[in-house]
């Protein structure tokens, strides 16, 4: 009985924290920020949602499953994009890997595999050689991968990532832009919580803020 009471108490505490983490009415300047200048999007009437992330980032790795499920549930309501941020020479190979996978249409099948390689299998992916070896082991056609890796299209996306990071004022990650105008993140979304939040709870709070911002951006398009 004591064990059952302990488990019920722990569940109640977890539920209370989850409720505290859920911002019912997110406030500008608290759970999200509004950019001084809205950025152009090409979402064709839909709401564009863009995640700024990095493969090496443990917070991005832990947010990814929550985000992927949220994107799946949103369906055609949004246009979802990712930007792998530049974060110095040691991250360049990982950033280039993401845009190579994107060019090959392999993000859907290999994005989580890269996170797993780095954070579960402890593969460094800190150099071109390490990335190429990982791609071969992952079963990606070497000739096609190398061609995309060296392509002008990938180089252009690397440059655009730097420009977008500046335009969206991204200084930490993961960070999410909604509608080219609103910015939030797990740490920001939990800012006003009255109780300390786990990283999982911060992520859930971010998704609720994102729901609010998608609805707000959609209403503003009408």
SULMORA-V720319 format. One record per helix or strand of 3 or more residues. SS is the DSSP state (2 for helix, 1 for strand). FROM is the first residue (numbers start at 1). LEN is the number of residues. If there is no record, write none. Layout:
# SULMORA-V720319
SS FROM LEN
SS FROM LEN
This chain:
# SULMORA-V720319
2 2 20
1 32 3
1 47 7
2 58 20
1 78 7
2 89 15
2 107 13
2 128 10
2 142 8
2 152 16
1 175 4
1 182 3
2 186 4
2 199 23
